[in-house]
Amino acid sequence: MAATQRIAAGAMAAAACAASLAGCATGANSSKEGAPGPQKGAPPPNSVLHLIGDGSTAYTGTQPHLPRPERLEPGQKPPQFVIFSWDGAGEDSQKLFSHFREVAKANNATMTYFLSGVYLLPKEKRDLYRPPQHAQGSSEIGFNDEQGIADTVTQLRLAWLEGNEIGTHFNGHFCGNEGGVGKWSVAEWKSEISQAKGFVKNWKTNTGMTKEPPLPFDYDKELIGARTPCLEGQKNFMKAARDLGFRYDTSGVNDQVWPKKRYGLWDLSMQLVPFPGHSYEQLTMDYNFMVNQSGTSTQGDPDKYDYWGDQMRDGLIKGFYRAYDGNRAPLVIGNHFESWNGGTYMRAIDEVVEQVCNKPDVRCVSFHQLADWLDAQDPQVLARLRTLKVGEAPRQGWASFLSGRSAPAPKGVPGAPAVTR
């Protein structure tokens, strides 16, 4: 894709998210239904349990279902990684967090859930949040109530115990030119990150729900990556994240090529994939499909809901096969727990997970697992993989391409085998 198209797509993503409150994450609108019992989602009884701080979090040992990464053997074809991720993850009356946990389990997948810290902060304690360049206690996505926090904590517990990753989408979700995250300094990003961690590490104190079981992880160690609101502020965020020990960022826009590091972090940006019915490509995010289908309306023409969902599903599937049959670059997909346009994008993601995650050589994993795998590889092998263009499979096959030996020259060039007739 031409550079101008890539730039336009990135600007569109940022502008589209900034144009609507629902743009990149919405509040965890709580429900009074289905209050969890006091031990629901508790760590297994025989696990190691060391409470941290006020007992909101705990060290319970190595995360279950976290595979040990293996280095590619010479000539081995790389697996096809697919990453499904969720911005502002929280459980509300739609119960989409719990739904996609079940979808993942049914299809041999794990996912990344980017939690907004204010989803664990009750609205009556809103003044505990001091957002950079904004009034104390303000947030573009609101805060939560006791039921919403209890439901979200339960899902976070279960998700982690099932091998999923808990990242961060930060807190107040401020976008645009007036104090938006794109204007924040490195120091302001560090403050925002510290507060996002703090709301997770102190949810019991802040809610008074002291008898609930802890989250079964040390968030200071668990938190290794993020996606910024509206895909803004990536440069200064990455500088702050590098200093704080993060390992990856997924706030950019890229083509379907193998990732590299920027500012010491893996740049695992979302990607551009075919947009059925259009001559241009689309970002792998539900919100961006919606904006290009129904504009700023989150509930457009009901007669088009099925078509719009099929467009997103088919575009992601086309992007998947372009990588699977081509350069095997990881496919990075971003979403929100939303019922935009009648929930058609959630249905589309259901169908994509079911279609791709059970195929041979496919690994539907979290960003954490992908970063582990990338770190385990020979840097020279990764550099060679990065020479492949979008959809480009090695001309001489994977065995020659990654064998560590020079591949034979193609016929018709100096040094090639003689052409026989």
DRENDO-1510 file (C-alpha; in Angstrom, 1 decimal, always signed):
<recs>
REC; n; res; u; v; w
REC; 1; MET; +0.0; +0.0; +0.0 .
REC; 2; ALA; +1.3; +3.5; -0.8 .
REC; 3; ALA; +2.7; +5.5; +2.0 .
REC; 4; THR; +0.0; +8.2; +1.6 .
REC; 5; GLN; -2.7; +5.5; +2.0 .
REC; 6; ARG; -1.1; +4.3; +5.2 .
REC; 7; ILE; -0.9; +7.8; +6.6 .
REC; 8; ALA; -4.5; +8.5; +5.7 .
REC; 9; ALA; -5.6; +5.3; +7.4 .
REC; 10; GLY; -3.8; +6.2; +10.5 .
REC; 11; ALA; -5.1; +9.7; +10.6 .
REC; 12; MET; -8.6; +8.4; +10.0 .
REC; 13; ALA; -8.3; +6.0; +12.9 .
REC; 14; ALA; -7.3; +8.7; +15.3 .
REC; 15; ALA; -9.8; +11.2; +14.0 .
REC; 16; ALA; -12.6; +8.7; +14.0 .
REC; 17; CYS; -12.0; +7.6; +17.6 .
REC; 18; ALA; -11.7; +11.2; +18.7 .
REC; 19; ALA; -15.0; +12.1; +17.0 .
REC; 20; SER; -17.2; +10.1; +19.3 .
REC; 21; LEU; -17.2; +9.2; +23.0 .
REC; 22; ALA; -17.7; +5.6; +22.0 .
REC; 23; GLY; -14.7; +5.8; +19.7 .
REC; 24; CYS; -12.1; +3.6; +21.3 .
REC; 25; ALA; -13.8; +2.5; +24.5 .
REC; 26; THR; -16.9; +3.1; +26.5 .
REC; 27; GLY; -17.7; +2.9; +30.1 .
REC; 28; ALA; -18.4; -0.4; +31.8 .
REC; 29; ASN; -22.1; +0.3; +32.2 .
REC; 30; SER; -23.0; -1.9; +35.1 .
REC; 31; SER; -25.8; -4.2; +35.6 .
REC; 32; LYS; -27.5; -5.3; +38.8 .
REC; 33; GLU; -28.0; -8.8; +37.5 .
REC; 34; GLY; -25.9; -11.8; +38.3 .
REC; 35; ALA; -23.9; -10.7; +41.3 .
REC; 36; PRO; -20.9; -13.0; +41.8 .
REC; 37; GLY; -20.6; -15.1; +44.9 .
REC; 38; PRO; -17.7; -14.3; +47.3 .
REC; 39; GLN; -15.5; -17.1; +45.9 .
REC; 40; LYS; -16.4; -17.0; +42.2 .
REC; 41; GLY; -13.3; -17.0; +40.1 .
REC; 42; ALA; -11.0; -17.6; +43.1 .
REC; 43; PRO; -7.5; -19.1; +42.5 .
REC; 44; PRO; -7.3; -22.9; +42.6 .
REC; 45; PRO; -7.2; -24.1; +46.2 .
REC; 46; ASN; -3.7; -25.7; +45.8 .
REC; 47; SER; -2.1; -22.7; +44.2 .
REC; 48; VAL; +0.6; -20.6; +45.8 .
REC; 49; LEU; -1.0; -17.5; +47.2 .
REC; 50; HIS; +0.9; -14.4; +48.4 .
REC; 51; LEU; -1.3; -11.4; +48.9 .
REC; 52; ILE; +0.1; -8.1; +47.6 .
REC; 53; GLY; -0.7; -4.7; +49.3 .
REC; 54; ASP; -4.3; -4.6; +50.5 .
REC; 55; GLY; -5.0; -8.0; +49.0 .
REC; 56; SER; -6.5; -6.7; +45.7 .
REC; 57; THR; -3.9; -8.7; +43.8 .
REC; 58; ALA; -1.8; -11.7; +44.7 .
REC; 59; TYR; +1.1; -13.8; +43.5 .
REC; 60; THR; -0.3; -17.3; +42.7 .
REC; 61; GLY; +2.6; -18.8; +40.8 .
REC; 62; THR; +3.3; -19.0; +37.1 .
REC; 63; GLN; +0.3; -18.2; +34.9 .
REC; 64; PRO; -1.6; -21.4; +33.9 .
REC; 65; HIS; -1.7; -22.2; +30.2 .
REC; 66; LEU; +1.2; -20.0; +29.2 .
REC; 67; PRO; +3.2; -21.9; +26.7 .
REC; 68; ARG; +6.9; -22.0; +26.7 .
REC; 69; PRO; +8.2; -20.4; +23.5 .
REC; 70; GLU; +10.3; -22.4; +21.1 .
REC; 71; ARG; +12.9; -21.2; +18.7 .
REC; 72; LEU; +12.3; -22.1; +15.0 .
REC; 73; GLU; +14.5; -24.8; +13.7 .
REC; 74; PRO; +16.5; -24.1; +10.6 .
REC; 75; GLY; +14.1; -24.3; +7.6 .
REC; 76; GLN; +11.0; -24.5; +9.8 .
REC; 77; LYS; +8.0; -22.6; +8.5 .
REC; 78; PRO; +6.8; -20.1; +11.2 .
REC; 79; PRO; +3.4; -20.6; +12.7 .
REC; 80; GLN; +0.6; -18.2; +11.8 .
REC; 81; PHE; -0.1; -16.0; +14.9 .
REC; 82; VAL; -3.5; -14.3; +15.3 .
REC; 83; ILE; -4.0; -11.9; +18.1 .
REC; 84; PHE; -7.5; -10.9; +19.2 .
REC; 85; SER; -7.5; -7.9; +21.6 .
REC; 86; TRP; -10.1; -5.8; +23.4 .
REC; 87; ASP; -9.8; -2.1; +24.3 .
REC; 88; GLY; -11.3; -1.0; +27.6 .
REC; 89; ALA; -12.2; -4.5; +28.7 .
REC; 90; GLY; -14.9; -4.6; +31.3 .
REC; 91; GLU; -18.0; -6.7; +32.0 .
REC; 92; ASP; -21.3; -4.9; +31.8 .
REC; 93; SER; -24.9; -5.8; +31.1 .
REC; 94; GLN; -24.0; -7.0; +27.6 .
REC; 95; LYS; -21.7; -9.7; +29.2 .
REC; 96; LEU; -19.4; -9.6; +26.2 .
REC; 97; PHE; -16.2; -10.2; +28.3 .
REC; 98; SER; -17.6; -13.5; +29.6 .
REC; 99; HIS; -18.9; -14.3; +26.1 .
REC; 100; PHE; -15.5; -14.0; +24.4 .
REC; 101; ARG; -13.8; -15.9; +27.2 .
REC; 102; GLU; -16.0; -18.8; +26.3 .
REC; 103; VAL; -15.5; -18.3; +22.6 .
REC; 104; ALA; -11.7; -18.4; +23.2 .
REC; 105; LYS; -11.9; -21.6; +25.3 .
REC; 106; ALA; -14.0; -23.3; +22.6 .
REC; 107; ASN; -11.5; -22.5; +19.9 .
REC; 108; ASN; -8.1; -23.2; +21.4 .
REC; 109; ALA; -7.4; -19.5; +21.7 .
REC; 110; THR; -6.2; -17.0; +24.3 .
REC; 111; MET; -6.7; -13.2; +24.0 .
REC; 112; THR; -5.5; -9.9; +25.4 .
REC; 113; TYR; -7.8; -7.7; +27.4 .
REC; 114; PHE; -6.8; -4.1; +27.8 .
REC; 115; LEU; -8.4; -3.0; +31.0 .
REC; 116; SER; -9.3; +0.7; +31.6 .
REC; 117; GLY; -8.2; +1.4; +35.2 .
REC; 118; VAL; -11.3; +3.6; +36.0 .
REC; 119; TYR; -13.5; +0.5; +35.4 .
REC; 120; LEU; -12.2; -0.6; +38.9 .
REC; 121; LEU; -12.8; +2.8; +40.5 .
REC; 122; PRO; -16.2; +3.6; +41.9 .
REC; 123; LYS; -17.7; +6.9; +40.8 .
REC; 124; GLU; -17.9; +8.2; +44.4 .
REC; 125; LYS; -14.1; +7.9; +44.5 .
REC; 126; ARG; -13.5; +9.6; +41.2 .
REC; 127; ASP; -11.4; +12.3; +42.8 .
REC; 128; LEU; -8.7; +9.7; +43.3 .
REC; 129; TYR; -8.0; +10.1; +39.6 .
REC; 130; ARG; -5.8; +13.0; +38.6 .
REC; 131; PRO; -5.6; +12.9; +34.8 .
REC; 132; PRO; -2.8; +14.8; +33.0 .
REC; 133; GLN; -4.0; +18.1; +31.6 .
REC; 134; HIS; -7.6; +17.6; +32.9 .
REC; 135; ALA; -9.5; +18.4; +36.0 .
REC; 136; GLN; -9.2; +16.0; +39.0 .
REC; 137; GLY; -11.9; +13.3; +38.8 .
REC; 138; SER; -12.7; +13.7; +35.1 .
REC; 139; SER; -13.0; +10.9; +32.6 .
REC; 140; GLU; -14.3; +10.7; +29.1 .
REC; 141; ILE; -15.6; +7.1; +29.8 .
REC; 142; GLY; -17.0; +7.7; +33.2 .
REC; 143; PHE; -16.4; +5.5; +36.2 .
REC; 144; ASN; -18.1; +2.4; +37.6 .
REC; 145; ASP; -20.3; +1.1; +40.4 .
REC; 146; GLU; -19.9; -1.8; +42.8 .
REC; 147; GLN; -21.7; -4.3; +40.7 .
REC; 148; GLY; -19.8; -3.4; +37.6 .
REC; 149; ILE; -16.5; -3.6; +39.4 .
REC; 150; ALA; -17.4; -7.0; +40.9 .
REC; 151; ASP; -18.4; -8.4; +37.6 .
REC; 152; THR; -15.3; -7.0; +35.9 .
REC; 153; VAL; -13.0; -8.3; +38.6 .
REC; 154; THR; -14.5; -11.8; +38.3 .
REC; 155; GLN; -13.9; -11.8; +34.5 .
REC; 156; LEU; -10.3; -10.6; +34.9 .
REC; 157; ARG; -9.6; -13.4; +37.4 .
REC; 158; LEU; -11.0; -16.1; +35.2 .
REC; 159; ALA; -9.4; -14.7; +32.1 .
REC; 160; TRP; -5.9; -14.7; +33.6 .
REC; 161; LEU; -6.4; -18.2; +35.0 .
REC; 162; GLU; -7.3; -19.4; +31.5 .
REC; 163; GLY; -4.1; -18.1; +30.0 .
REC; 164; ASN; -5.3; -14.7; +28.7 .
REC; 165; GLU; -3.4; -11.5; +29.2 .
REC; 166; ILE; -4.5; -8.4; +31.1 .
REC; 167; GLY; -3.0; -5.2; +29.6 .
REC; 168; THR; -4.1; -1.6; +30.0 .
REC; 169; HIS; -6.1; +0.9; +28.0 .
REC; 170; PHE; -5.1; +3.5; +30.7 .
REC; 171; ASN; -7.8; +5.5; +32.4 .
REC; 172; GLY; -9.8; +8.5; +31.2 .
REC; 173; HIS; -9.6; +8.0; +27.5 .
REC; 174; PHE; -8.8; +11.6; +26.5 .
REC; 175; CYS; -8.4; +12.2; +22.8 .
REC; 176; GLY; -8.0; +15.2; +20.5 .
REC; 177; ASN; -6.2; +18.5; +20.7 .
REC; 178; GLU; -7.5; +19.7; +24.0 .
REC; 179; GLY; -5.4; +17.8; +26.5 .
REC; 180; GLY; -5.6; +14.5; +24.6 .
REC; 181; VAL; -3.1; +11.8; +25.1 .
REC; 182; GLY; -1.4; +12.8; +21.9 .
REC; 183; LYS; -0.3; +16.0; +23.7 .
REC; 184; TRP; +1.0; +14.3; +26.9 .
REC; 185; SER; +4.7; +14.3; +27.9 .
REC; 186; VAL; +6.7; +11.3; +28.9 .
REC; 187; ALA; +6.3; +12.3; +32.5 .
REC; 188; GLU; +2.5; +12.6; +32.1 .
REC; 189; TRP; +2.3; +9.2; +30.5 .
REC; 190; LYS; +4.2; +7.7; +33.5 .
REC; 191; SER; +1.7; +9.3; +35.9 .
REC; 192; GLU; -1.2; +7.8; +33.9 .
REC; 193; ILE; +0.4; +4.4; +33.9 .
REC; 194; SER; +1.1; +4.5; +37.6 .
REC; 195; GLN; -2.6; +5.4; +38.3 .
REC; 196; ALA; -3.8; +2.7; +36.0 .
REC; 197; LYS; -1.8; +0.2; +38.0 .
REC; 198; GLY; -2.9; +1.8; +41.3 .
REC; 199; PHE; -6.6; +1.3; +40.5 .
REC; 200; VAL; -6.0; -2.4; +39.9 .
REC; 201; LYS; -3.8; -2.8; +42.9 .
REC; 202; ASN; -6.2; -1.1; +45.3 .
REC; 203; TRP; -9.7; -2.0; +44.0 .
REC; 204; LYS; -10.6; -3.6; +47.4 .
REC; 205; THR; -9.7; -0.5; +49.4 .
REC; 206; ASN; -11.5; +1.8; +46.9 .
REC; 207; THR; -14.7; -0.3; +46.9 .
REC; 208; GLY; -14.8; -1.7; +50.4 .
REC; 209; MET; -15.2; -5.3; +48.9 .
REC; 210; THR; -12.5; -6.7; +51.2 .
REC; 211; LYS; -13.9; -10.2; +51.4 .
REC; 212; GLU; -13.7; -10.8; +47.6 .
REC; 213; PRO; -10.8; -13.0; +46.4 .
REC; 214; PRO; -7.9; -11.2; +44.9 .
REC; 215; LEU; -6.9; -10.9; +41.3 .
REC; 216; PRO; -4.4; -13.8; +40.9 .
REC; 217; PHE; -1.5; -11.9; +39.5 .
REC; 218; ASP; +1.1; -9.2; +40.4 .
REC; 219; TYR; +0.0; -6.4; +38.1 .
REC; 220; ASP; +3.4; -4.8; +38.2 .
REC; 221; LYS; +4.8; -7.9; +36.5 .
REC; 222; GLU; +1.7; -8.8; +34.5 .
REC; 223; LEU; +1.5; -5.5; +32.8 .
REC; 224; ILE; +3.8; -5.5; +29.8 .
REC; 225; GLY; +1.9; -3.8; +27.0 .
REC; 226; ALA; -0.9; -1.5; +26.0 .
REC; 227; ARG; -2.9; +0.3; +23.3 .
REC; 228; THR; -3.3; +4.1; +23.6 .
REC; 229; PRO; -6.7; +5.8; +23.3 .
REC; 230; CYS; -7.6; +6.7; +19.7 .
REC; 231; LEU; -4.2; +5.4; +18.7 .
REC; 232; GLU; -2.7; +8.8; +19.8 .
REC; 233; GLY; +0.4; +9.6; +21.7 .
REC; 234; GLN; +2.4; +6.5; +20.8 .
REC; 235; LYS; +5.8; +8.1; +20.7 .
REC; 236; ASN; +5.9; +9.5; +24.2 .
REC; 237; PHE; +4.0; +6.6; +25.6 .
REC; 238; MET; +6.6; +4.2; +24.2 .
REC; 239; LYS; +9.4; +6.2; +25.7 .
REC; 240; ALA; +7.6; +6.1; +29.1 .
REC; 241; ALA; +6.8; +2.4; +28.7 .
REC; 242; ARG; +10.4; +1.5; +27.9 .
REC; 243; ASP; +11.5; +3.1; +31.1 .
REC; 244; LEU; +8.9; +1.2; +33.1 .
REC; 245; GLY; +9.8; -2.2; +31.7 .
REC; 246; PHE; +7.0; -2.7; +29.1 .
REC; 247; ARG; +7.7; -5.1; +26.3 .
REC; 248; TYR; +5.4; -4.1; +23.5 .
REC; 249; ASP; +2.9; -1.5; +22.1 .
REC; 250; THR; +0.0; -1.9; +19.8 .
REC; 251; SER; -1.1; +1.7; +19.2 .
REC; 252; GLY; +0.0; +2.1; +15.6 .
REC; 253; VAL; -1.1; +1.3; +12.0 .
REC; 254; ASN; +1.0; -1.0; +9.9 .
REC; 255; ASP; +0.9; -3.3; +6.9 .
REC; 256; GLN; +0.8; -7.1; +7.4 .
REC; 257; VAL; +4.6; -7.6; +7.8 .
REC; 258; TRP; +6.7; -9.0; +10.5 .
REC; 259; PRO; +7.2; -6.7; +13.5 .
REC; 260; LYS; +10.3; -5.0; +14.7 .
REC; 261; LYS; +11.3; -3.0; +17.8 .
REC; 262; ARG; +10.9; +0.7; +18.3 .
REC; 263; TYR; +12.2; +2.5; +21.4 .
REC; 264; GLY; +13.1; -0.9; +22.8 .
REC; 265; LEU; +9.5; -2.3; +22.5 .
REC; 266; TRP; +8.0; -4.7; +20.0 .
REC; 267; ASP; +5.8; -2.6; +17.7 .
REC; 268; LEU; +2.8; -4.9; +17.4 .
REC; 269; SER; +0.6; -2.4; +15.6 .
REC; 270; MET; -2.8; -3.2; +14.2 .
REC; 271; GLN; -2.8; -3.7; +10.4 .
REC; 272; LEU; -4.5; -2.8; +7.2 .
REC; 273; VAL; -6.5; -5.6; +5.5 .
REC; 274; PRO; -8.7; -5.8; +2.4 .
REC; 275; PHE; -12.1; -4.0; +2.7 .
REC; 276; PRO; -14.6; -6.0; +0.6 .
REC; 277; GLY; -16.3; -3.7; -1.9 .
REC; 278; HIS; -13.7; -1.0; -1.7 .
REC; 279; SER; -10.4; -0.2; -3.4 .
REC; 280; TYR; -8.7; +0.8; -0.2 .
REC; 281; GLU; -7.8; -1.2; +2.9 .
REC; 282; GLN; -9.2; -1.0; +6.4 .
REC; 283; LEU; -7.7; -1.1; +9.8 .
REC; 284; THR; -8.3; -4.3; +11.8 .
REC; 285; MET; -10.6; -2.7; +14.3 .
REC; 286; ASP; -14.3; -2.9; +14.7 .
REC; 287; TYR; -14.7; +0.8; +15.2 .
REC; 288; ASN; -13.0; +1.7; +12.0 .
REC; 289; PHE; -15.2; -0.6; +10.0 .
REC; 290; MET; -18.2; +1.0; +11.6 .
REC; 291; VAL; -17.1; +4.5; +10.9 .
REC; 292; ASN; -16.7; +3.6; +7.2 .
REC; 293; GLN; -20.1; +2.0; +7.1 .
REC; 294; SER; -22.5; +4.1; +9.2 .
REC; 295; GLY; -20.4; +7.2; +9.9 .
REC; 296; THR; -20.6; +8.6; +13.5 .
REC; 297; SER; -23.8; +6.8; +14.1 .
REC; 298; THR; -23.3; +3.7; +16.2 .
REC; 299; GLN; -26.7; +2.3; +15.2 .
REC; 300; GLY; -27.1; +2.9; +11.5 .
REC; 301; ASP; -29.5; +1.3; +9.0 .
REC; 302; PRO; -30.7; -2.0; +10.5 .
REC; 303; ASP; -31.2; -3.4; +7.0 .
REC; 304; LYS; -27.4; -3.2; +6.5 .
REC; 305; TYR; -26.3; -4.8; +9.8 .
REC; 306; ASP; -25.7; -8.3; +8.4 .
REC; 307; TYR; -23.9; -6.9; +5.3 .
REC; 308; TRP; -21.7; -4.7; +7.4 .
REC; 309; GLY; -20.7; -7.5; +9.7 .
REC; 310; ASP; -20.0; -9.8; +6.8 .
REC; 311; GLN; -17.8; -7.0; +5.3 .
REC; 312; MET; -15.7; -7.0; +8.5 .
REC; 313; ARG; -15.6; -10.8; +8.8 .
REC; 314; ASP; -14.6; -11.2; +5.2 .
REC; 315; GLY; -12.0; -8.5; +5.3 .
REC; 316; LEU; -10.3; -10.1; +8.3 .
REC; 317; ILE; -10.5; -13.5; +6.7 .
REC; 318; LYS; -8.9; -12.2; +3.5 .
REC; 319; GLY; -6.2; -10.6; +5.6 .
REC; 320; PHE; -5.7; -13.9; +7.5 .
REC; 321; TYR; -5.2; -15.9; +4.3 .
REC; 322; ARG; -3.0; -13.3; +2.8 .
REC; 323; ALA; -0.6; -13.9; +5.7 .
REC; 324; TYR; -1.3; -17.7; +6.2 .
REC; 325; ASP; -0.5; -18.4; +2.5 .
REC; 326; GLY; +2.1; -15.7; +2.3 .
REC; 327; ASN; +4.6; -14.2; +4.6 .
REC; 328; ARG; +3.1; -15.7; +7.8 .
REC; 329; ALA; +3.2; -12.2; +9.5 .
REC; 330; PRO; +1.2; -12.1; +12.8 .
REC; 331; LEU; -2.4; -10.8; +12.3 .
REC; 332; VAL; -3.3; -8.2; +14.9 .
REC; 333; ILE; -7.0; -7.5; +15.5 .
REC; 334; GLY; -8.5; -4.9; +17.9 .
REC; 335; ASN; -12.0; -4.7; +19.1 .
REC; 336; HIS; -14.4; -3.3; +21.8 .
REC; 337; PHE; -17.1; -4.9; +23.9 .
REC; 338; GLU; -19.8; -3.0; +22.1 .
REC; 339; SER; -23.1; -3.7; +20.3 .
REC; 340; TRP; -22.6; -1.2; +17.5 .
REC; 341; ASN; -24.9; -1.6; +14.5 .
REC; 342; GLY; -26.9; -4.3; +16.3 .
REC; 343; GLY; -23.9; -6.2; +17.6 .
REC; 344; THR; -22.9; -7.2; +14.0 .
REC; 345; TYR; -19.1; -6.8; +14.7 .
REC; 346; MET; -19.3; -9.1; +17.7 .
REC; 347; ARG; -20.9; -11.7; +15.5 .
REC; 348; ALA; -18.2; -11.2; +12.9 .
REC; 349; ILE; -15.4; -11.7; +15.5 .
REC; 350; ASP; -17.2; -14.9; +16.7 .
REC; 351; GLU; -17.1; -16.2; +13.1 .
REC; 352; VAL; -13.5; -15.2; +12.5 .
REC; 353; VAL; -12.3; -16.9; +15.7 .
REC; 354; GLU; -14.2; -20.1; +14.7 .
REC; 355; GLN; -12.8; -20.1; +11.2 .
REC; 356; VAL; -9.1; -19.4; +11.8 .
REC; 357; CYS; -8.1; -20.6; +15.3 .
REC; 358; ASN; -8.6; -24.3; +14.6 .
REC; 359; LYS; -6.5; -24.4; +11.4 .
REC; 360; PRO; -3.2; -26.2; +11.1 .
REC; 361; ASP; -0.2; -24.1; +12.2 .
REC; 362; VAL; -2.4; -21.4; +13.6 .
REC; 363; ARG; -1.9; -20.0; +17.1 .
REC; 364; CYS; -4.5; -17.6; +18.4 .
REC; 365; VAL; -2.5; -16.1; +21.3 .
REC; 366; SER; -2.2; -13.0; +23.4 .
REC; 367; PHE; +0.4; -10.2; +22.8 .
REC; 368; HIS; +2.3; -11.5; +25.8 .
REC; 369; GLN; +2.7; -14.9; +24.2 .
REC; 370; LEU; +3.7; -13.4; +20.8 .
REC; 371; ALA; +6.3; -11.2; +22.5 .
REC; 372; ASP; +7.7; -14.2; +24.3 .
REC; 373; TRP; +7.9; -16.1; +21.0 .
REC; 374; LEU; +9.6; -13.2; +19.2 .
REC; 375; ASP; +12.1; -12.8; +22.0 .
REC; 376; ALA; +13.0; -16.5; +21.7 .
REC; 377; GLN; +13.9; -16.3; +18.0 .
REC; 378; ASP; +17.3; -15.9; +16.3 .
REC; 379; PRO; +17.4; -12.1; +15.5 .
REC; 380; GLN; +18.8; -13.0; +12.1 .
REC; 381; VAL; +15.8; -15.2; +11.3 .
REC; 382; LEU; +13.4; -12.4; +12.3 .
REC; 383; ALA; +15.4; -10.0; +10.1 .
REC; 384; ARG; +15.0; -12.3; +7.2 .
REC; 385; LEU; +11.2; -12.7; +7.8 .
REC; 386; ARG; +11.0; -8.9; +7.7 .
REC; 387; THR; +12.3; -8.9; +4.1 .
REC; 388; LEU; +9.0; -10.5; +3.0 .
REC; 389; LYS; +6.4; -8.1; +1.7 .
REC; 390; VAL; +2.7; -8.2; +2.4 .
REC; 391; GLY; +1.3; -11.6; +1.2 .
REC; 392; GLU; +4.8; -12.7; -0.1 .
REC; 393; ALA; +5.7; -16.3; +0.4 .
REC; 394; PRO; +9.4; -17.3; -0.1 .
REC; 395; ARG; +9.9; -18.1; -3.8 .
REC; 396; GLN; +12.1; -21.1; -3.0 .
REC; 397; GLY; +10.0; -22.3; -0.2 .
REC; 398; TRP; +10.3; -22.0; +3.6 .
REC; 399; ALA; +12.9; -24.7; +4.0 .
REC; 400; SER; +15.4; -22.9; +1.8 .
REC; 401; PHE; +14.4; -19.4; +3.0 .
REC; 402; LEU; +15.0; -20.2; +6.7 .
REC; 403; SER; +17.6; -23.0; +6.3 .
REC; 404; GLY; +20.5; -20.8; +7.2 .
REC; 405; ARG; +22.0; -21.5; +3.7 .
REC; 406; SER; +21.8; -19.4; +0.6 .
REC; 407; ALA; +18.9; -20.4; -1.6 .
REC; 408; PRO; +19.7; -21.5; -5.2 .
REC; 409; ALA; +19.5; -18.7; -7.7 .
REC; 410; PRO; +16.3; -18.7; -9.8 .
REC; 411; LYS; +16.5; -20.1; -13.3 .
REC; 412; GLY; +17.6; -17.6; -15.9 .
REC; 413; VAL; +20.0; -15.6; -13.7 .
REC; 414; PRO; +23.8; -16.0; -13.3 .
REC; 415; GLY; +24.6; -19.1; -11.2 .
REC; 416; ALA; +21.3; -20.7; -11.8 .
REC; 417; PRO; +20.8; -24.3; -12.9 .
REC; 418; ALA; +20.9; -24.8; -16.7 .
REC; 419; VAL; +17.5; -24.6; -18.4 .
REC; 420; THR; +16.6; -27.9; -20.1 .
REC; 421; ARG; +14.1; -28.3; -22.9 .
</recs>
